[in-house]
Amino acid sequence: MQAVAPVQSLRTRGLRVLHQPMPGPLTAIVLSIRAGARFDGEMPGLAHMAEHMLFQGTESLDQKELNLRAAECGGDHNAETGYETLELTFEVLNEDVDDALAILAEQFYATRVDPRRFTKERRVVLDEIRSYQEDPLDYLHERAWRAFLDDPIGRPICGTAQSLRAMRPEDVTGYLRRVCINANAVLCVVGGIDQADLRRSLRRHVRSTAPGRPRRGQGAGGRRSGTMRVGGGPRGQGFVARYIELEPSIENLLAVEVALDLVGADADGALFQAVREEHGFGYDVSADVEFGVQWGVAVLSASVQPGRTDALARVMDDVLLQSARRGFAAADLARARKKRRYHSVSASERRLDRALVLAESAVTGFPLPEEAERIVDGLDDQTILDCWQRALRGRSLVAVLPG
């Protein structure tokens, strides 16, 4: 991997700030708050609803003014909620970084949850939930994920229609006041902004907050294993998904990711070749590792015409069984390592992607791409196979949507 500029740590009023210079006219900013869905407590969807309300107005700016000011920066202003974090993102021209930080500070410190805006936005989220229910793979995944994992990771990030209808404006206000403190967030800045200018902007816009510590979520235990058939849902397309519980050490997760590059959904992967090329079952094939602090799951899925899900499940089982029995040839593992290096370099070339992985690393403790590459380079071929075989011997769930 090509050399990247060193990351500079700039702590301001208790807020951890990470700055990585990258020559060019753009700067990407990520404000990552340790406030993802695993911190929802007894109200699933609370963090996601808080994300929506961050764009609905503050103590000094109404919704329209807030979004007009963001548009005046000419950049890409967005947010996303995961299980671990709620992230505000902004990519702008270097000369607009100060204005962008001012807007992010307004959202972080001073979001106002107006009851009328809350009621409107709750309808938007309920419509978002309905759209997931209309997609067969999302429909299957929500039910299988919930069956496979305990709370809080097992719950949908968006919450449920029932939990959204029970939610009140004061619930979101209280949540934002608890999580939006400097000690619970990391600001990552990647791009051409001069560090002296950045420091001046930080002094202007980072406010003092109540002292505190980063929030810690409870662990994610396991629930069901074996096979489950999911009834109802959209008709016309069948899906089979397999969920494999992973020991969440960094080395194990990275080793399984390398194995999935060979077993999974890329055109050279065994699952893709079996599902798409040999049997012609369906269009959709996917394989990925989902992980966070103290949890990890490999997820493989594929589509098929209605009535053929049992045959698809047998093919998927056979692909996994053969991968464990035969192992991986040295040339295949070399190819997988090369693909990983390409994706790492590609992500590092994009400012916003780099800021996102920098924020994720700072919040969760997972390695940056170049650090992960060094770990993977240190894994011998047998270790990768051992980790993959151990995963396949562990707890798993096969979920079937007949279509």
C-alpha positions in Angstrom: 0.0 0.0 0.0 1.2 3.5 -0.8 2.3 5.6 2.1 -0.3 7.8 3.7 0.3 11.0 5.7 0.5 10.4 9.5 -2.7 11.1 11.5 -2.4 14.0 13.9 -4.4 14.0 17.1 -5.8 17.4 18.2 -7.9 17.2 21.4 -10.1 20.3 21.9 -12.2 20.8 25.0 -12.4 17.1 25.5 -13.3 16.3 21.9 -10.9 13.9 20.2 -10.0 15.3 16.7 -8.0 13.3 14.2 -6.6 15.1 11.2 -5.0 13.4 8.2 -3.7 15.7 5.4 -4.4 14.7 1.8 -3.4 17.1 -0.9 -6.2 18.5 -3.0 -9.1 21.0 -3.0 -11.5 18.9 -0.9 -11.8 18.0 2.8 -14.0 15.2 4.3 -15.4 15.5 7.8 -16.9 12.8 9.9 -18.3 13.4 13.4 -18.7 9.9 14.8 -20.8 9.6 18.0 -20.8 6.4 20.1 -24.6 6.3 19.9 -25.6 3.6 17.5 -28.6 1.3 17.7 -26.9 -0.9 20.4 -27.5 2.0 22.7 -31.2 2.3 22.1 -32.1 0.8 25.4 -35.7 -0.3 25.7 -36.8 1.8 22.6 -35.6 0.2 19.3 -35.0 2.8 16.6 -34.2 5.6 19.0 -30.7 6.3 17.6 -32.0 6.2 14.0 -34.8 8.6 14.9 -32.2 10.9 16.5 -30.2 10.8 13.3 -33.3 12.1 11.4 -34.0 14.8 13.9 -30.4 16.2 13.6 -31.6 17.6 10.2 -34.9 19.1 11.5 -33.6 22.2 13.1 -31.6 23.5 16.1 -32.1 26.1 18.8 -31.0 28.9 16.4 -31.8 27.5 12.9 -35.0 26.0 11.7 -35.1 23.0 9.3 -35.0 25.1 6.1 -32.2 27.5 7.4 -30.1 24.5 8.5 -30.3 22.9 5.1 -29.8 26.1 3.2 -26.6 26.8 5.1 -25.4 23.3 4.3 -26.2 23.7 0.6 -24.3 27.0 0.6 -21.2 25.0 1.3 -21.8 23.2 -1.9 -20.8 19.8 -0.4 -22.3 16.5 0.5 -23.9 16.6 4.0 -25.4 13.4 5.3 -25.7 11.0 8.3 -25.9 7.3 9.0 -26.8 5.1 11.9 -25.2 1.7 12.5 -25.1 -0.6 15.5 -22.0 1.1 17.0 -22.1 4.7 15.9 -24.3 7.6 14.6 -22.2 9.5 12.1 -22.6 13.0 10.6 -20.6 13.5 7.4 -19.7 16.5 5.3 -17.4 16.8 2.3 -16.6 20.3 1.1 -14.1 22.5 -0.5 -11.2 23.4 1.8 -12.3 27.0 2.0 -15.7 25.9 3.4 -14.5 23.7 6.2 -15.1 26.4 8.8 -18.7 26.8 7.7 -19.2 23.0 7.6 -17.8 22.7 11.2 -20.2 25.4 12.3 -23.2 23.5 10.9 -22.0 20.2 12.4 -21.6 21.9 15.8 -25.1 23.2 15.6 -26.4 19.7 15.0 -24.3 18.1 17.6 -24.8 20.6 20.5 -28.1 22.3 19.8 -30.6 20.1 17.9 -34.1 20.9 18.9 -36.8 18.2 18.7 -39.8 20.2 17.7 -43.0 18.0 18.3 -44.5 18.9 14.8 -41.2 18.1 13.0 -40.9 14.9 15.1 -44.4 13.7 14.1 -43.6 14.4 10.4 -40.3 12.7 10.5 -41.7 9.7 12.4 -44.0 9.2 9.4 -41.0 9.2 7.1 -39.2 6.5 9.2 -42.4 4.4 9.3 -42.5 4.6 5.5 -38.8 3.6 5.4 -39.6 0.5 7.5 -42.5 -0.4 5.2 -40.1 -0.2 2.2 -37.8 -2.7 3.9 -40.8 -5.0 4.4 -41.5 -4.9 0.6 -38.0 -6.1 -0.3 -37.8 -9.9 0.1 -34.2 -10.1 1.2 -34.6 -7.2 3.8 -37.8 -9.0 5.0 -35.9 -12.2 5.5 -32.8 -10.6 6.9 -34.7 -8.7 9.6 -36.4 -11.8 10.9 -33.4 -14.1 10.7 -31.1 -11.5 12.3 -33.5 -11.1 15.2 -33.7 -14.9 15.6 -29.9 -15.3 15.4 -28.7 -12.6 17.8 -29.9 -11.4 21.2 -30.6 -7.7 22.0 -29.4 -5.2 21.3 -27.6 -6.2 18.1 -30.5 -8.4 17.1 -33.0 -5.5 16.8 -33.4 -3.6 13.5 -31.6 -0.3 13.4 -34.7 1.5 12.2 -36.8 0.0 15.1 -40.2 -1.4 14.5 -43.6 0.2 13.7 -44.6 -0.5 17.3 -41.5 1.1 18.9 -41.7 4.2 16.6 -45.4 4.8 17.5 -44.5 4.6 21.2 -41.7 7.1 20.8 -42.1 10.7 21.9 -40.1 13.9 21.2 -38.8 14.0 24.7 -37.3 10.5 24.3 -35.1 11.8 21.4 -34.3 15.0 23.2 -33.1 13.0 26.2 -31.1 10.7 24.0 -29.3 13.5 22.2 -28.4 15.2 25.5 -26.9 12.0 26.9 -24.8 11.0 23.8 -23.8 14.4 22.3 -21.0 15.2 24.7 -17.4 15.7 23.6 -16.1 12.7 25.4 -18.5 10.4 23.5 -17.5 11.5 20.0 -14.6 11.7 17.6 -14.1 14.2 14.8 -12.1 13.0 11.8 -10.9 15.4 9.1 -9.2 14.2 6.0 -8.2 16.4 3.1 -6.5 19.6 2.0 -7.4 21.9 5.0 -4.4 23.5 6.5 -3.9 22.4 10.1 -3.5 25.9 11.4 -6.8 26.9 9.8 -8.4 23.7 11.3 -7.2 24.5 14.8 -8.7 28.0 14.5 -12.1 26.6 13.4 -12.0 24.0 16.2 -11.5 26.8 18.8 -14.5 28.7 17.3 -16.9 25.8 17.1 -16.1 23.1 19.6 -18.1 23.9 22.8 -17.6 22.8 26.3 -19.9 20.0 27.4 -20.5 18.0 30.6 -17.7 15.7 31.4 -18.2 12.0 30.7 -16.8 8.9 29.1 -17.4 7.0 25.9 -20.5 4.9 26.2 -20.2 1.1 26.4 -22.8 -1.2 25.0 -23.7 -4.6 26.3 -22.4 -7.6 24.5 -24.3 -9.5 21.8 -25.2 -13.1 22.7 -26.6 -15.8 20.5 -30.0 -17.2 20.1 -31.4 -19.6 17.5 -29.4 -22.0 15.3 -30.3 -24.7 12.7 -32.9 -23.9 10.0 -35.9 -21.5 10.0 -38.5 -21.0 7.3 -39.9 -17.5 7.2 -43.5 -17.2 6.2 -45.3 -14.2 4.6 -43.4 -11.5 3.0 -43.2 -10.4 -0.6 -43.9 -13.0 -3.3 -42.2 -13.9 -6.5 -38.6 -14.5 -5.4 -37.1 -17.0 -2.9 -34.0 -16.4 -0.8 -31.7 -18.5 1.3 -29.4 -16.8 3.9 -26.9 -18.3 6.2 -25.6 -16.6 9.4 -22.4 -17.8 10.9 -21.3 -16.6 14.3 -17.7 -15.4 14.5 -15.2 -15.1 17.4 -14.8 -11.3 17.3 -11.0 -11.1 17.6 -9.3 -8.9 14.9 -7.2 -11.7 13.6 -10.2 -14.1 13.2 -12.4 -11.5 11.6 -9.7 -10.6 9.0 -8.9 -14.3 8.3 -12.6 -15.0 7.7 -12.8 -12.0 5.4 -10.0 -13.4 3.3 -11.7 -16.8 3.1 -15.0 -15.1 2.0 -13.2 -13.4 -0.8 -12.7 -17.0 -2.2 -15.9 -18.6 -1.0 -18.3 -15.7 -1.5 -20.0 -13.5 -4.0 -17.2 -12.2 -6.2 -17.2 -13.5 -9.8 -14.3 -15.8 -8.9 -15.9 -17.0 -5.7 -17.1 -20.6 -5.2 -20.6 -19.5 -4.1 -21.1 -17.2 -7.1 -19.9 -19.9 -9.5 -22.2 -22.5 -8.0 -25.3 -20.3 -7.7 -25.0 -18.2 -10.9 -22.9 -20.2 -13.3 -23.4 -23.9 -12.6 -27.0 -24.0 -11.5 -28.4 -20.7 -12.8 -30.5 -20.2 -9.7 -30.8 -16.4 -9.4 -29.3 -13.0 -9.8 -28.5 -12.0 -6.2 -25.5 -13.5 -4.4 -23.8 -11.8 -1.5 -21.3 -12.6 1.2 -20.0 -10.3 3.9 -18.8 -10.0 7.5 -20.8 -7.8 9.8 -19.0 -6.9 13.1 -18.7 -4.5 15.9 -17.3 -4.4 19.5 -17.6 -8.0 20.9 -19.6 -9.4 18.0 -19.1 -10.7 14.5 -21.3 -12.5 11.9 -20.6 -13.8 8.4 -23.7 -13.5 6.2 -24.1 -15.3 2.9 -27.3 -15.2 0.8 -28.6 -16.0 -2.7 -31.9 -15.7 -4.6 -33.8 -18.4 -6.5 -37.1 -18.8 -8.2 -40.0 -19.9 -5.9 -40.1 -23.6 -5.1 -36.3 -24.0 -5.5 -35.1 -22.8 -2.1 -34.4 -26.3 -0.8 -32.1 -27.0 -3.8 -30.4 -23.7 -3.3 -29.8 -24.4 0.4 -28.2 -27.7 -0.5 -25.9 -26.1 -3.0 -24.8 -23.4 -0.5 -24.2 -26.2 2.1 -22.1 -28.1 -0.4 -20.0 -25.0 -1.3 -19.2 -24.4 2.4 -18.5 -28.1 3.1 -16.1 -28.4 0.2 -14.3 -25.2 1.1 -13.6 -26.6 4.6 -12.6 -30.1 3.3 -10.4 -29.0 0.4 -8.9 -25.9 1.9 -7.5 -23.0 -0.2 -4.7 -23.3 -2.8 -1.8 -21.0 -2.3 -2.5 -19.2 -5.6 -6.1 -18.6 -4.6 -5.1 -17.1 -1.3 -2.5 -14.9 -3.0 -5.3 -13.7 -5.3 -7.6 -12.9 -2.3 -4.8 -11.0 -0.6 -4.2 -8.9 -3.7 -7.9 -8.1 -3.9 -7.9 -6.9 -0.3 -4.9 -4.7 -1.0 -6.7 -3.1 -4.0 -9.8 -2.4 -2.0 -7.7 -0.9 0.9 -5.8 1.4 -1.4 -9.0 2.3 -3.2 -10.7 3.3 0.0 -7.7 5.3 1.1 -7.8 7.3 -2.1 -11.3 8.6 -1.3 -11.4 11.3 1.4 -14.8 10.5 2.8 -14.1 6.8 2.9 -10.8 7.4 4.6 -12.4 9.7 7.2 -15.1 7.0 7.9 -12.6 4.2 8.5 -10.5 6.6 10.6 -13.6 7.3 12.7 -14.6 3.7 12.9 -11.1 2.7 14.1 -11.0 5.5 16.7 -14.4 4.6 18.1 -14.3 0.8 18.0 -10.6 0.0 18.2 -10.6 -1.9 14.9 -7.5 -1.4 12.7 -7.1 1.0 9.8 -6.9 -0.6 6.4 -3.1 -0.4 6.3 -2.9 -1.9 9.8 -5.3 -4.6 8.8 -3.2 -5.4 5.7 -0.1 -5.9 7.9 -2.1 -8.3 10.1 -3.3 -10.2 7.1 0.2 -10.4 5.7 1.2 -12.0 9.0 -1.4 -14.7 8.7 -0.1 -17.8 7.1 -2.3 -19.8 4.8 -3.0 -22.5 7.4 -4.2 -20.0 9.9 -6.7 -18.6 7.5 -8.0 -22.1 6.8 -8.1 -22.9 10.5 -10.2 -19.8 11.2 -12.6 -20.6 8.4 -13.0 -24.2 9.5 -13.6 -23.1 13.1 -16.3 -20.7 11.9 -18.1 -23.4 10.0 -18.1 -25.7 13.0 -19.7 -23.0 15.2 -23.2 -21.8 15.6 -25.1 -20.9 12.4 -28.6 -20.4 11.1 -30.0 -21.1 7.7 -33.0 -18.8 6.9 -35.4 -19.6 4.0 -37.9 -17.4 2.4 -39.9 -19.6 -0.1 -41.0 -16.7 -2.3 
